[in-house]
């Protein structure tokens, strides 16, 4: 996409400041509502496999709608308008989720539908937002700007997690979860306000025909970005063999309280906050590949280290490792996408990336669910079997693909 009217430097500065506030507002939704979807499902009576599927299948349904984003951008004739509509509808989906406890034996199904709608609108907005921000942020500043935006988002998520854990501690049960969903909806409303303050940066397709999903899949092993997408999809599969079942393992297997569970998540987010600027500086100086390789290598460790101990101080230390890895991997992945796609194809390629990694997420959760139900490895609990499989597969995927990514 090429900009029809280049925004002025002053409007870009104002837009980027508003984007920082949008990042904080979005993180309130994540910290108050999105992260607590799985605990909410457990409260409503979901079994561990059902919790894993609830945390992944709605996301896959949403991921399929990434493919609609380029067409909807053309229909709306504005990436900003499309993003704003999706943000408003996400808030409506959280309101729907609040009604699920009143649906009796259909409460989990209704929560599933509400979560699917939440992720559908998130997925439609994501490629348009990525393309829009890729046009707005000057290329030499991408690493530092998105690192700063991530830091702001992590502060807000950290604060929301602390507050959310306290709310559930002092108001356990339905009242606490309804308060969290209400605060998450408020976060979407604030995002709408700050996104609306950003300049639209309208765009138009260049003359060449768009790359279809079929042609992208056929050629992905022959080009650098395609090989990266294949790596990311397989790595997502490996991660979600275990990651999808982190919440039931913490709350049901280890019997942690909501405060202890919240503290573990807060440590991971706090670590991301501390380490993200270093990742951003590394990206600006040397590009995304070397930091991506380093982050991917560290990301292989957490599930293997879970096998060592269940001591709570040890779990906190593991969350530090996870925070370093996840923060670097997320930032490097986003910048790698911007570096390796042309503006005219960015919305479409971002959609393909999200669909394929989303399939990896759900496939990993499904296989992880089978491991939890049927694994009988001597000396290993089903959870530990999933951790071992996830760690080994992460290493194999990294060894096979990272050397081939430029």
Secondary structure, 3 states (H helix, E strand, C coil): CEECCCCCHHHHHHHHHHHHHHHHHHHHHHHHCHHHHHHHHHHCCCCHHHHHHHCCHHHHHHHHHHHHHHHHHHHHCCHHHHHHHHHHHHHHHHHHHCCHHHHHHHHHHHHHHHHHHHHHHHHHHHHHHHHHHHHHCCHHHHHHHHHHHHHHHHHHHHHHHHHHHHHHHHCCCHHHHHHHHHHHHHHHHHHHHHHHCCCCCCEECCCCCCCCHHHHHHHHHHCHHHHHHHHHHHHHHHHHCCHHHHHHHHHHHCCCCHHHHHHHHHHHHHHHHHHHHHHHHHHHHHCHHHHHHHHHHHHCHHHHHCCCCCCHHHHHHHHHHHHHHHHHHHHHHHHHHHHCCCHHHHHHHHHHHHHHHHHHHHHHHHHHHHHHHHCCCCCCCHHHHHHHHHHHHHHHHHHHHHHHCC
